[in-house]
Structures are given as C-alpha cells and as structure tokens.
Amino acid sequence: MLKRYAKLVISFMCMAVLCGCGGGNSQGTEDGLVAEQAVITEAEQNAAQEPGRREITEEKDGETEILVDETEQEVMAAGTSEENTIQKDEADNGVTGTLQVHFIDVGQGDSILVSQGEHHMLIDAGENDCGTKVQAYLTSQKVEHLDYIVGTHPDSDHIGGLDVVIYKFDCDRILLSSYQKDTRTYEDVLMAIREKNKQPEYPQAGEEFSLGEASVQVLAPKAGADYKEESNDYSIALKITYGENAFLFTGDCEEEAENDMLSSGLDLTADVMKAGHHGSNSSNTEGFLQAVSPKSVVISCGEANEYGHPRAEVLNNLRSMGVSVYRTDEQGTIVANSDGKEITWNTSPSDTWQAGEPKGSGADHEEVTDTTDTAEVQVEEEAVGAAIQNTQDYILNTNTKKFHYPYCSSVNQMSEKNKQLINDTSENIQAMGYEPCKKCNP
C-alpha cells in the first residue's frame, strides 16, 4: 500500500514538473523534484524495513515532520482501548453480576433475603405468624433453594417464621446463635431442622464463607463471650462484601456486643447497615455508628410499635452524620441493588425523621432524647417516670443478680428455680446487690 502511494506521489510530482517547465526557473523546479523524491524514497525505505508500518511526513521550513507513525496492530489496539477499560473495571471489582438485598416488611421483626445470581441467603423470618408471608415472598422472587438460613438469635420476632421456611425450602446450611432458649418457638425451629435431617451450625467472629461472588464475614458473636441472659448480644452479625460495596447486619446486638466488635480489629465499615434491634438506643451506639460509617441505614420495625422504635437518639445521630434512612414501617419492603460499585434502591429515603413512642407494657423505658421538641420529651419522661413509681412488682434472678419488670422478655427465659417475685422499690432492690436489666431498665 505504501509503495503504491509513493509511486502515485512521484507520478503526480513528475506531471507537475512537466506542466510547469514552460515558464519559471527550470533549475529551481529540478531542485524541488529532487527534494520530493528524497522524501518519498525515505518513506519507502521505512516501509520496507518494517512491514505494516504507516508513516506520513510533511516538509515545512526545510524540516521533515512525522504526522503519523504507527502499525496496524497499534491501530487495532487503540480501537479497542474502551473495551479493555471496561474489562479492567470488571476485573478490579471481581464481580460480574448484581447483589440484591431485600429488607422484607414483617412488622416488628427482621427478615432479610440476600441474593447473588442463583445463590440465596435468608436472615431471620419475623414472628410466628410471618412464616407463610416470608415463604410467599421468596417464591415471588423465584427462590427455590437457599444456600444459607440464618437465625440471628432465638427471639421470636427473628426466628418465629423460620420453621415454615425450613420445611418449605431446601437449604445447604443453617446457622443459629449459640444462645438457646427454652421456648416453644425455638423448639419448633429445632424440630424443623431435625425433620430435614440437618445439623445447625454456630458461627463465631472471624469465620468467612461465600455467597456466589459475594464474600461473607462473621463479626459476632465473639468466641467465648459471656453475655449472661442478654440474648440480643449473642446475635450473629454478618458483613457481606460485593465488589466495592458492603452491607452490615447485626441482628439485635446491643452495646456490649457492639463494643466487642469495635475491639475485634475486624473491618466494620459498610455502605449499608441494618439498624441493630429495630432502631433501639440500646444498640446503634454513637461509637459503633462512627466506626461503620454507613451511607444508608435500614430500620426494620412495625408501624406504631409499642417499643417506641426507632428511638429519637438514634435518628438524631444518623441525621447528624448525613445518613440516608429507609424504614419498613413507613415504606414497606425495601430492596437495594449493587453492581459492585453503585447501590440503587427501589424507593427514596424516608424524610420524616419521626421517632417512635413507647407505650403500654411493651415499653422498654429507654431514655428519649429528641431535642427537636424538648417540652414534649419532658412530658413523656415524666409520664414514664410516674409509671415506674407505680410499678412495684419486679422479678429477681437470684443467679445473675439482675432484676426485671415482669413483662421483660428476659423473664421468659429464666429458669424457674432462679426466678423470684418481689414487691419493692428499684432503689431498695439495688441496695440488696441486684443490677437493673439493661433491656427493660427497671
């Protein structure tokens, strides 16, 4: 091609010389022809020395300037540079598909479906009456087989519906908290596991496994930890990483378990965090939130629930951190999609920042600190204080030396031989050497 081009240029120049020989300086014309021939001859030599190389030059002010100097291979490489960049990005992420996280609306409880391609994990299944609802949701998402079923801890608002799911779906592995409860709900789950000829596993902090292209790391419970009767602190906490994105699920882990995670040395940072204990301020401590540094937080709780979740203190901390908040009590089931770089949602963040209001015997009497309306908070605190003064019946645990309100969920898991009813004031009981329960704060 280059030789043919060179011959055409020579022919053209010769014709130009012949046409111009009738006038002007013939010596100058002859010198120009010699110069042009020298340039073309050099180009031919370059082409002959390296087949496939294309070189175009230009004479300007007596100097030769190379405009193009490239091979066909270099042209092809340049043409595919964009494709190479895309492939490199995918290689850097280490993922090629998507990760979906479904925060299923089960009212005052937790249930989360994590899907990566054909691989699925279910974390909790709400209360006892939610099993069929969770089953129907999994079916609507074309789930036929579960790689993992996780019961974060034995409270009924987390494992109540698991027995139905275990019966209805094939599953590879079932992960349970090491803390056990002597309740009908917990026994139903164990019975379903036995019926499917499975053995439950009890993971501990530091263990890792995979879910398709996603990696899963256990952050809690800490090996050998003794949280006494605080079943929430025995919750299984998981961090799922997909490409550059990470999701954190802590069950109902409260302050003590959060502190153990903070001191573990494990990386807690995550783009998305499922609020601990439905947005309670016995969880989601400020130090823990700062360590996780989430961009988004999902709160799974029931509309107008009696526990007052989510609490104002937690919402205030999230708001000051600039975190986007999603809530099942306001928005129903919430779905996050990750391609390994970006996370998109099926709904916009909540903009109400509306705290819950504890009421009835289910109130855990945690401190309310909504600074947006000090007068309203003060009235509520006085009402709670009056209720406490009027409640003189307490349950002592003679083994752990803690005391509880009679309606506290910890009372249900006490051994009868350690349970003692007492009618007295909180101050007198503490003087006897008993410690108030962190959950119900008597």
LODO-298439 format. One record per residue (C-alpha): residue number from 1; x, y, z negated. Coordinates in Angstrom, 2 decimals. Example, Ala and Ser with C-alpha at 12.3 -4.5 7.8 and 13.67 -1.06 7.14 Angstrom:
<pts>
PT     k        px        py        pz
PT     1     12.30     -4.50     -7.80
PT     2     13.67     -1.06     -7.14
</pts>
This chain:
<pts>
PT     k        px        py        pz
PT     1      0.00      0.00      0.00
PT     2      2.77      2.44     -0.92
PT     3      4.78      1.65      2.22
PT     4      1.73      2.26      4.37
PT     5      1.15      5.53      2.54
PT     6      4.76      6.55      3.09
PT     7      4.55      5.80      6.83
PT     8      1.38      7.87      7.16
PT     9      3.04     10.80      5.43
PT    10      6.10     10.54      7.71
PT    11      3.89     10.41     10.77
PT    12      1.95     13.43      9.59
PT    13      5.13     15.40      8.95
PT    14      6.54     14.49     12.35
PT    15      3.38     15.73     14.06
PT    16      3.61     18.94     12.05
PT    17      7.20     19.46     13.22
PT    18      6.36     18.80     16.86
PT    19      3.40     21.15     16.72
PT    20      5.49     23.90     15.18
PT    21      8.58     23.60     17.41
PT    22      7.31     26.17     19.91
PT    23      7.81     29.04     17.50
PT    24      9.73     29.89     14.33
PT    25     13.14     28.77     13.26
PT    26     13.86     25.29     14.58
PT    27     16.79     24.84     12.20
PT    28     14.58     25.56      9.15
PT    29     11.98     23.15     10.37
PT    30     14.53     20.44     10.82
PT    31     15.87     21.00      7.27
PT    32     12.32     20.72      5.85
PT    33     11.78     17.46      7.67
PT    34     14.97     16.03      6.24
PT    35     13.88     17.04      2.69
PT    36     10.46     15.43      3.05
PT    37     11.96     12.27      4.43
PT    38     14.33     12.10      1.46
PT    39     11.37     12.26     -0.98
PT    40      9.43      9.55      0.82
PT    41     12.46      7.32      1.07
PT    42     12.97      7.57     -2.71
PT    43      9.32      6.67     -3.32
PT    44      9.65      3.65     -1.06
PT    45     12.76      2.57     -2.93
PT    46     10.95      2.85     -6.29
PT    47      8.05      0.79     -4.97
PT    48     10.42     -1.83     -3.59
PT    49     12.31     -2.04     -6.89
PT    50      9.11     -2.66     -8.99
PT    51      6.22     -4.18     -7.02
PT    52      2.82     -3.00     -8.21
PT    53      4.12      0.40     -9.45
PT    54      2.40      3.52     -8.17
PT    55      4.39      6.77     -8.13
PT    56      3.21     10.15     -6.79
PT    57      5.55     13.15     -6.75
PT    58      5.32     16.81     -5.86
PT    59      8.01     19.26     -4.68
PT    60      7.85     22.59     -6.48
PT    61     10.51     25.31     -6.52
PT    62     13.11     22.89     -5.27
PT    63     12.41     20.31     -8.03
PT    64     10.62     16.96     -7.87
PT    65      7.80     16.44    -10.41
PT    66      6.29     12.98    -11.03
PT    67      2.50     13.26    -11.20
PT    68      1.62      9.55    -11.56
PT    69      3.87      6.66    -12.54
PT    70      2.01      3.50    -13.58
PT    71      1.49     -0.15    -12.77
PT    72     -1.80     -1.90    -12.03
PT    73     -1.51     -3.65    -15.41
PT    74     -1.25     -0.30    -17.18
PT    75     -4.34      0.97    -15.35
PT    76     -6.33     -2.11    -16.38
PT    77     -5.15     -1.75    -19.99
PT    78     -6.23      1.89    -20.09
PT    79     -9.62      0.97    -18.65
PT    80    -10.29     -1.49    -21.48
PT    81     -8.99      0.67    -24.35
PT    82    -12.50      1.44    -25.61
PT    83    -13.42     -2.24    -25.67
PT    84    -10.21     -3.01    -27.54
PT    85    -11.03     -0.33    -30.14
PT    86    -14.46     -1.87    -30.79
PT    87    -12.96     -5.34    -31.14
PT    88    -10.33     -3.98    -33.55
PT    89    -13.01     -2.35    -35.71
PT    90    -14.85     -5.66    -35.96
PT    91    -11.62     -7.44    -36.85
PT    92    -10.85     -4.84    -39.54
PT    93    -14.31     -5.31    -41.13
PT    94    -14.04     -9.06    -40.95
PT    95    -17.77     -9.32    -40.19
PT    96    -19.82     -9.61    -37.02
PT    97    -23.42     -9.72    -38.20
PT    98    -25.54     -8.00    -40.85
PT    99    -26.30     -8.41    -44.55
PT   100    -29.84     -7.81    -45.80
PT   101    -30.75     -7.25    -49.44
PT   102    -34.46     -7.40    -50.31
PT   103    -35.48     -5.99    -53.70
PT   104    -38.83     -7.75    -53.93
PT   105    -41.60     -5.94    -55.79
PT   106    -42.59     -8.32    -58.61
PT   107    -43.81     -5.67    -61.03
PT   108    -41.97     -5.56    -64.35
PT   109    -39.27     -8.04    -63.42
PT   110    -36.49     -8.84    -60.96
PT   111    -36.35    -10.80    -57.71
PT   112    -33.75    -10.21    -55.01
PT   113    -33.22    -12.00    -51.71
PT   114    -29.77    -11.65    -50.12
PT   115    -29.46    -12.88    -46.52
PT   116    -26.43    -13.07    -44.25
PT   117    -27.30    -14.72    -40.97
PT   118    -28.70    -18.15    -41.79
PT   119    -27.35    -18.06    -45.34
PT   120    -29.61    -17.01    -48.22
PT   121    -29.38    -16.39    -51.97
PT   122    -32.29    -15.71    -54.34
PT   123    -31.51    -13.88    -57.57
PT   124    -34.40    -14.31    -60.07
PT   125    -38.10    -14.67    -59.25
PT   126    -40.10    -12.45    -61.60
PT   127    -42.67    -13.53    -64.20
PT   128    -44.51    -16.87    -64.30
PT   129    -47.31    -15.55    -62.10
PT   130    -44.88    -14.36    -59.39
PT   131    -43.61    -17.73    -58.15
PT   132    -46.13    -18.04    -55.33
PT   133    -45.62    -14.40    -54.33
PT   134    -41.85    -14.89    -54.06
PT   135    -42.39    -18.12    -52.13
PT   136    -44.64    -16.31    -49.65
PT   137    -42.10    -13.52    -49.20
PT   138    -39.27    -15.96    -48.48
PT   139    -41.47    -17.72    -45.95
PT   140    -42.28    -14.40    -44.26
PT   141    -38.52    -13.84    -43.87
PT   142    -38.14    -17.25    -42.16
PT   143    -36.19    -18.66    -45.09
PT   144    -36.31    -22.46    -45.10
PT   145    -33.18    -23.26    -47.07
PT   146    -31.37    -21.44    -49.89
PT   147    -27.63    -21.66    -50.36
PT   148    -27.98    -20.39    -53.94
PT   149    -30.70    -19.86    -56.53
PT   150    -29.57    -17.68    -59.44
PT   151    -31.40    -17.30    -62.74
PT   152    -29.52    -14.40    -64.31
PT   153    -30.76    -15.16    -67.86
PT   154    -33.65    -17.07    -69.44
PT   155    -36.14    -14.21    -69.99
PT   156    -39.49    -14.92    -68.34
PT   157    -39.52    -11.72    -66.24
PT   158    -36.49    -13.10    -64.40
PT   159    -36.89    -16.88    -64.28
PT   160    -40.68    -17.21    -64.62
PT   161    -41.22    -17.90    -60.92
PT   162    -38.04    -19.90    -60.31
PT   163    -39.66    -23.30    -60.89
PT   164    -42.00    -22.71    -57.93
PT   165    -39.11    -21.66    -55.68
PT   166    -37.02    -24.68    -56.73
PT   167    -39.90    -27.03    -55.94
PT   168    -40.71    -25.41    -52.59
PT   169    -37.26    -24.83    -51.06
PT   170    -34.21    -26.98    -50.51
PT   171    -31.19    -25.48    -52.22
PT   172    -27.48    -26.24    -52.34
PT   173    -26.55    -24.76    -55.74
PT   174    -28.47    -23.48    -58.77
PT   175    -26.68    -21.02    -61.06
PT   176    -28.01    -20.32    -64.58
PT   177    -26.87    -18.27    -67.54
PT   178    -25.02    -20.24    -70.19
PT   179    -27.53    -18.94    -72.75
PT   180    -30.55    -21.20    -73.18
PT   181    -33.98    -20.59    -74.67
PT   182    -36.44    -22.92    -76.32
PT   183    -39.42    -21.71    -74.31
PT   184    -41.95    -23.33    -72.01
PT   185    -40.82    -21.06    -69.16
PT   186    -37.20    -22.17    -69.46
PT   187    -38.20    -25.81    -69.78
PT   188    -40.29    -25.53    -66.59
PT   189    -37.19    -24.38    -64.70
PT   190    -35.08    -27.24    -66.07
PT   191    -37.82    -29.72    -65.18
PT   192    -37.95    -28.44    -61.60
PT   193    -34.17    -28.80    -61.34
PT   194    -34.35    -32.39    -62.59
PT   195    -37.17    -33.19    -60.15
PT   196    -34.94    -32.04    -57.26
PT   197    -32.02    -34.13    -58.57
PT   198    -29.83    -31.06    -59.04
PT   199    -27.39    -30.05    -61.75
PT   200    -27.33    -26.39    -62.87
PT   201    -24.01    -24.54    -62.85
PT   202    -22.98    -21.93    -65.41
PT   203    -20.64    -19.42    -63.73
PT   204    -18.27    -17.13    -65.61
PT   205    -16.49    -13.89    -64.83
PT   206    -13.75    -14.20    -62.21
PT   207    -15.27    -17.02    -60.16
PT   208    -15.75    -16.43    -56.43
PT   209    -17.67    -18.04    -53.57
PT   210    -19.05    -17.08    -50.17
PT   211    -22.44    -16.42    -48.62
PT   212    -21.85    -16.66    -44.87
PT   213    -19.48    -13.81    -44.03
PT   214    -20.09    -12.16    -47.40
PT   215    -17.93    -12.78    -50.47
PT   216    -19.45    -13.10    -53.95
PT   217    -17.62    -12.47    -57.21
PT   218    -18.94    -13.22    -60.70
PT   219    -18.37    -10.25    -63.04
PT   220    -20.23    -11.57    -66.09
PT   221    -20.72    -13.24    -68.48
PT   222    -17.23    -13.13    -69.92
PT   223    -15.82    -16.58    -70.68
PT   224    -16.20    -17.38    -74.36
PT   225    -18.23    -14.26    -75.11
PT   226    -20.50    -14.43    -78.17
PT   227    -23.40    -12.01    -77.91
PT   228    -25.36    -13.74    -80.67
PT   229    -29.06    -13.67    -79.77
PT   230    -28.81    -10.90    -77.19
PT   231    -29.85    -12.99    -74.20
PT   232    -29.64     -9.95    -71.91
PT   233    -25.89     -9.69    -72.42
PT   234    -25.45    -13.25    -71.18
PT   235    -26.84    -12.23    -67.78
PT   236    -24.98    -13.35    -64.68
PT   237    -23.60    -10.27    -62.91
PT   238    -22.59    -10.56    -59.25
PT   239    -20.75     -8.31    -56.81
PT   240    -21.38     -9.10    -53.14
PT   241    -18.94     -7.61    -50.63
PT   242    -19.69     -7.42    -46.92
PT   243    -17.09     -5.70    -44.76
PT   244    -16.58     -2.28    -46.30
PT   245    -19.85     -2.37    -48.30
PT   246    -20.50     -3.77    -51.78
PT   247    -23.65     -4.49    -53.80
PT   248    -23.76     -4.99    -57.60
PT   249    -26.39     -6.98    -59.52
PT   250    -26.18     -7.10    -63.32
PT   251    -29.46     -8.69    -64.41
PT   252    -30.29     -7.26    -67.83
PT   253    -26.70     -6.78    -69.02
PT   254    -26.64     -4.26    -71.84
PT   255    -23.89     -2.11    -73.34
PT   256    -21.75     -4.87    -74.85
PT   257    -21.65     -6.88    -71.64
PT   258    -21.03     -3.71    -69.62
PT   259    -18.07     -2.91    -71.88
PT   260    -16.66     -6.39    -71.29
PT   261    -16.91     -5.85    -67.54
PT   262    -15.18     -2.48    -67.89
PT   263    -12.28     -4.05    -69.78
PT   264    -12.02     -7.10    -67.49
PT   265     -9.85     -5.39    -64.88
PT   266    -12.22     -6.52    -62.12
PT   267    -13.20     -4.01    -59.44
PT   268    -16.71     -2.80    -60.29
PT   269    -17.11     -0.18    -57.54
PT   270    -20.13     -0.67    -55.32
PT   271    -22.16      1.28    -52.77
PT   272    -25.45     -0.07    -54.13
PT   273    -26.25     -1.05    -57.72
PT   274    -29.38     -2.73    -59.02
PT   275    -30.03     -0.85    -62.26
PT   276    -29.48     -3.02    -65.31
PT   277    -32.50     -4.00    -67.41
PT   278    -35.02     -2.19    -65.17
PT   279    -33.52      1.23    -65.87
PT   280    -33.32      0.93    -69.66
PT   281    -30.84      3.13    -71.53
PT   282    -29.64      0.12    -73.50
PT   283    -27.97     -0.65    -70.15
PT   284    -26.63      1.65    -67.42
PT   285    -24.29      3.41    -69.83
PT   286    -22.60      6.53    -68.52
PT   287    -19.13      4.97    -68.54
PT   288    -20.35      1.95    -66.61
PT   289    -22.13      4.09    -64.01
PT   290    -18.98      6.16    -63.55
PT   291    -16.90      3.01    -63.01
PT   292    -19.32      1.59    -60.44
PT   293    -19.72      5.00    -58.75
PT   294    -22.72      3.91    -56.64
PT   295    -24.13      5.92    -53.77
PT   296    -27.55      4.31    -54.30
PT   297    -29.30      2.64    -57.25
PT   298    -32.39      0.44    -57.03
PT   299    -34.65      0.23    -60.09
PT   300    -36.91     -2.82    -60.25
PT   301    -39.76     -2.15    -62.67
PT   302    -43.55     -2.22    -62.95
PT   303    -45.76      0.80    -62.44
PT   304    -46.64      2.43    -65.79
PT   305    -44.92     -0.43    -67.64
PT   306    -45.23     -0.49    -71.43
PT   307    -41.46     -0.40    -71.97
PT   308    -41.02      3.10    -70.58
PT   309    -38.68      2.02    -67.76
PT   310    -36.86      3.73    -66.19
PT   311    -35.64      5.90    -69.03
PT   312    -35.04      9.64    -68.70
PT   313    -31.44      9.42    -69.89
PT   314    -30.55      7.02    -67.08
PT   315    -32.34      9.08    -64.43
PT   316    -30.62     12.25    -65.65
PT   317    -27.19     10.60    -65.37
PT   318    -27.94      9.32    -61.88
PT   319    -29.23     12.70    -60.78
PT   320    -26.13     14.50    -62.07
PT   321    -23.95     12.02    -60.15
PT   322    -25.82     12.72    -56.91
PT   323    -27.04      9.11    -56.62
PT   324    -29.97      8.21    -54.35
PT   325    -32.60      6.29    -56.35
PT   326    -35.05      3.71    -55.00
PT   327    -37.87      2.31    -57.17
PT   328    -40.13     -0.70    -56.69
PT   329    -42.78      0.83    -58.98
PT   330    -43.16      3.71    -56.51
PT   331    -42.07      2.24    -53.17
PT   332    -42.81     -1.47    -53.33
PT   333    -40.33     -3.92    -51.83
PT   334    -37.11     -2.18    -50.79
PT   335    -34.73     -3.51    -48.11
PT   336    -31.12     -2.48    -47.50
PT   337    -29.27     -3.44    -44.28
PT   338    -25.47     -3.43    -43.98
PT   339    -23.41     -3.88    -40.81
PT   340    -20.23     -3.91    -42.85
PT   341    -19.73     -0.16    -42.56
PT   342    -23.05      1.63    -42.97
PT   343    -26.09      0.83    -45.12
PT   344    -29.59      1.70    -43.93
PT   345    -32.89      1.45    -45.82
PT   346    -36.50      0.68    -44.98
PT   347    -37.62      3.76    -46.91
PT   348    -36.37      7.12    -48.07
PT   349    -35.09      7.57    -51.65
PT   350    -37.57      8.45    -54.38
PT   351    -37.74     12.17    -55.14
PT   352    -39.97     12.12    -58.23
PT   353    -37.33     11.51    -60.95
PT   354    -40.29     10.51    -63.11
PT   355    -39.26      8.73    -66.31
PT   356    -41.37      6.00    -67.88
PT   357    -43.36      6.46    -71.06
PT   358    -43.03      3.77    -73.75
PT   359    -46.35      2.79    -75.29
PT   360    -48.05      0.02    -77.20
PT   361    -46.33     -2.88    -78.93
PT   362    -44.04     -3.37    -75.93
PT   363    -42.24     -0.07    -76.54
PT   364    -38.62     -0.63    -77.42
PT   365    -38.40      2.79    -79.12
PT   366    -35.21      3.77    -77.35
PT   367    -34.31      7.40    -77.59
PT   368    -35.93      9.63    -74.96
PT   369    -33.70     12.44    -73.71
PT   370    -35.46     14.04    -70.77
PT   371    -34.02     17.53    -71.03
PT   372    -36.35     18.88    -68.35
PT   373    -39.18     19.21    -70.89
PT   374    -37.82     19.47    -74.43
PT   375    -41.18     20.18    -76.04
PT   376    -42.77     17.07    -74.52
PT   377    -39.83     14.92    -75.59
PT   378    -40.03     16.22    -79.16
PT   379    -43.74     15.38    -79.38
PT   380    -43.08     11.88    -78.07
PT   381    -40.21     11.32    -80.51
PT   382    -42.39     12.43    -83.43
PT   383    -45.12     10.01    -82.34
PT   384    -42.64      7.15    -82.10
PT   385    -41.19      8.07    -85.49
PT   386    -44.66      8.04    -87.06
PT   387    -45.37      4.62    -85.57
PT   388    -42.15      3.27    -87.05
PT   389    -43.00      4.62    -90.51
PT   390    -46.40      2.91    -90.34
PT   391    -44.93     -0.43    -89.30
PT   392    -43.65     -2.16    -92.41
PT   393    -43.58     -5.78    -91.22
PT   394    -40.19     -6.96    -89.99
PT   395    -38.67    -10.31    -89.06
PT   396    -35.31    -11.18    -90.60
PT   397    -32.87    -13.57    -89.01
PT   398    -31.12    -14.99    -92.06
PT   399    -28.40    -16.49    -89.85
PT   400    -27.30    -13.47    -87.80
PT   401    -28.30    -10.91    -90.44
PT   402    -30.36     -8.86    -87.98
PT   403    -33.94     -7.68    -88.35
PT   404    -36.56     -7.07    -85.69
PT   405    -40.04     -5.79    -85.09
PT   406    -42.46     -8.74    -84.98
PT   407    -43.17     -8.13    -81.28
PT   408    -39.47     -8.13    -80.28
PT   409    -38.71    -10.75    -77.63
PT   410    -35.72    -11.97    -79.68
PT   411    -38.11    -13.24    -82.34
PT   412    -39.48    -15.85    -79.91
PT   413    -36.09    -17.47    -79.51
PT   414    -35.22    -17.67    -83.22
PT   415    -35.00    -20.98    -84.97
PT   416    -37.90    -21.25    -87.44
PT   417    -35.56    -22.09    -90.30
PT   418    -33.77    -18.74    -89.82
PT   419    -36.93    -16.65    -89.45
PT   420    -38.27    -14.70    -92.44
PT   421    -41.13    -12.19    -92.59
PT   422    -40.59     -9.16    -94.81
PT   423    -42.67     -6.09    -95.61
PT   424    -40.35     -3.22    -96.42
PT   425    -38.72     -0.09    -95.02
PT   426    -35.91     -0.15    -92.48
PT   427    -33.63      1.68    -94.90
PT   428    -34.13     -0.90    -97.66
PT   429    -33.52     -3.80    -95.30
PT   430    -30.27     -2.26    -94.08
PT   431    -29.25     -1.79    -97.69
PT   432    -29.69     -5.56    -98.04
PT   433    -26.95     -6.04    -95.43
PT   434    -29.11     -6.55    -92.33
PT   435    -28.38     -4.84    -88.99
PT   436    -31.16     -3.42    -86.76
PT   437    -31.78     -5.24    -83.47
PT   438    -30.36     -3.25    -80.55
PT   439    -33.31     -4.20    -78.38
PT   440    -36.28     -3.05    -80.47
PT   441    -34.38     -0.59    -82.73
PT   442    -36.45     -1.04    -85.94
</pts>
